[in-house]
Amino acid sequence: MGKLKNNLRKALFSVMSDKMIDRFYHVYYRLRFPKEMSRRCSFGEKHPDRTFYVIRPRADCVEGLMSLFMNVTKHIYFARQNGYEPIVDFAHYKTQYYDPEREGNNAWEDYFTQPTRYTLDEVYQSKHVILSGLEIEWYHPSLFERSFSDDALRALHGEIFSAIRFSEPAERLAGEEQIRLGLDYDRTLAVYLRGTDYVALKPAGHPVQPTAAQAAEVIDSYLEKYDIDRIFLVTEDGGIYEEMKRRYADRLTVVSFDRFVTGYCGKGYLSQDKSVTELSASPYQRGMNYLVKLMILSRCAYFIGGSTMGSWAACLFSEQNFLDKYVFDLGVYGK
């Protein structure tokens, strides 16, 4: 099903302009996902002077953690611009990080703090509530166009992290792993490479990803240009890891808890393929491991990666921007 839908998207993208694609999705979302459109509700009489804006994920549970993060930040910005009180609900609305062993838990709060002092219990007893919808994509500001420019990243970092923070468990685990790795961040090159479903499905409209060999050419140029001692690699793909390990040997570093996917079938999204459990059997732990790796990536001095949500997030998380970075611009799939 994933390949069929993607092939249909490729056919559309090949003949439609960006404006036509936007109009197509405008109609498609309303017809296909009416329950995922924004709507106003009333759940009680609490806080009659306040309008709460409940941020919901897409119902298909395919969004990765950083896609979820990006969409939540768009909604927070929209809510604040309109005088609403934003709150994230990943408890009643499930994501791929829903963990049956943590039933009732708000998965958003595993990784980030809420942008409000109110609780979901209060919100669902309140008089004025808006449930977020997919149509946020149609009016988000240019600030959220996923720019890799230093100026845009600095501005967005300030905007986002004035509203939310990493969760306490994420901060603690990142600190512990930082000690275990013993990296001198000033002499560490961060590398982020996607494989598995991103490369196999070639999702229409998404950036083309570099091969390990293409990435190695840029890595080698950085090793010649800068005083780099270690290469910190983040990838989910076992084949990419093995290729990079053969090339860089002991210079290559990964987190102590890292696992890689080797049995991906190539037919659908990784989140819906049984091989995803190679990363961890726990959805919660998969998300936490990934976030910690991105947090460590963001603290390195240099960065190389494909144009993905993970690369963008690592650049965004960096408090002072990288001294130098290279993000591959290879066009998009389906064009």
Steps between C-alpha positions, in 0.01 A plus 500: 500500500785741583661449156168533317416831668850627440485408130174692469662802666794478260265497202320809630819686594648440155222696326382749766646830617558561873189720511291227336637243746399726793148533358478125445587427865261772616213306344644151566537553876145629537352209307726221628554607863198706612555407866855637481387851410505771764181545700368680806370307800370557852570244771375684811490837671861544616709799393228684304741789438758285322511306171708183504658366183554122514782392269433158349721275282391351171291187547712274275784473756775516234657832602847471647593682819645803326207531260276497806724759666489726195123481469450564871717813484295628205184455704653668807594800287152514345332475842714775652437727198126463554496535878427131569658287772680207325529154652623177338288185523686184402308306766151484351644527146759238419835524320749230402653556846190383680614224736236256633714450809464873574122515450354843575836672469529815288781405261582866431598549865747211478717713272401866546325726749154643445469861376247573776449474876156345454437123492305292249251413773423871545478560127247220451276664760521845343245708311701610196722241332631478144628166370785557253475377141707401200428833331767673711729424204310752291573806709820444695741796472819502296690464828420129482623418151778282640781733398856393576634857508671601825288813543172311453611224736601747774167681474301177505705354787410800712134483400459130572706467816330795659186285494627147569805314628640149475352274765700432814559132406629603155739757650623249757559220248679734257727617781580144608576392143717806446717388792517141374607605150767738625473711184689825460214677325730770365679232298199284406323480166131408520363291211131417450400259222159345428452169324234222521151624403613850401730361232292197402169686462645826367204696641369743240575862577761416764873578461719242327740343749876460448664160489768412754759546224373850420507590868853362534630740235383797706614343827850452356512866396407605854767272648759671281373850572439488875660359815245219541571210732174300493201445272171458687259311274123475529321263262231236536634302204733207576647504150598867526654443842711208375621696198600799711664275760714331235614838372565687826565218749576626852435860404132417465289527815138411575303508824556211738140381464483523120322235294449481124238368260621215279174319415288775345278351225497812280122504449361756746582753768759383751267594788254239372757232415587229752870578453453823697522289817868446419549853629310416820194297588367800693347785295575737787865395508536533122387860525721578799810341345446700182450830682812450712704432185374820340578697815859372491525574126399859571790551742775412252701770324439384141210336320441304176169340405220445256212745490259334744299593806771341716775713344289811529421424865867442586582840348207661682595347836853645471507801730784680321479353148769271360838647409443349157230277355416331172144393422460314170276668245431225242149599398182316596360159416233490232611816319 
